[in-house]
């Protein structure tokens, strides 16, 4: 599937000249207001009962529309995958989900709790789509991917997933590392809690661009 929206690429030099906030996710905190576009009513609430939350992370999610949306989507994809699993696989999936939840709940220790939760959900969605073909085939308006990208001068596949939240969130993975960025225009930009530059990437149709923190750029093509 190809994203419908097209935007001109942002020149990285313009991005640097404009001066970015110390944390990408701090910027996301200001930008992630309730989405203007209507969403299903069920997506406005998380998958768990907010009256019975047992962690600081869950309390944060319950008070945040966009985090609730990411939680709802993650739970939906997980439920779809679990329905198709054999008993032994289902047991392993439940154990994996419990481990992921514990890691997400530790986000209250992070410099930016909200950014940590966004990254946790984005990586979880990316992995569910990557591992479970039946989930990728399900009708779904919120997530796209994983796209497989072939990049010049990179001798192994790169994968990317896009989440149509507001603003959008993207993940890109290579060498077993998953990087999470929030969209600005057509680019997804990663920054650490301390303002260090991370990975930036964009996907327009079948073409993609990847820029590493050291300034190296790679042109990529999306596999069909």
Secondary structure as GFF3:
##gff-version 3
##sequence-region A 1 224
A	DSSP	alpha_helix	12	18	.	.	.	ID=ss1
A	DSSP	alpha_helix	24	31	.	.	.	ID=ss2
A	DSSP	three_ten_helix	41	44	.	.	.	ID=ss3
A	DSSP	three_ten_helix	50	52	.	.	.	ID=ss4
A	DSSP	alpha_helix	56	62	.	.	.	ID=ss5
A	DSSP	alpha_helix	65	83	.	.	.	ID=ss6
A	DSSP	alpha_helix	87	105	.	.	.	ID=ss7
A	DSSP	three_ten_helix	106	109	.	.	.	ID=ss8
A	DSSP	alpha_helix	113	131	.	.	.	ID=ss9
A	DSSP	alpha_helix	133	137	.	.	.	ID=ss10
A	DSSP	beta_strand	143	151	.	.	.	ID=ss11
A	DSSP	beta_strand	158	163	.	.	.	ID=ss12
A	DSSP	beta_strand	169	174	.	.	.	ID=ss13
A	DSSP	beta_strand	177	184	.	.	.	ID=ss14
A	DSSP	beta_strand	187	191	.	.	.	ID=ss15
A	DSSP	beta_strand	197	204	.	.	.	ID=ss16
A	DSSP	beta_strand	207	211	.	.	.	ID=ss17
A	DSSP	beta_strand	217	222	.	.	.	ID=ss18
###
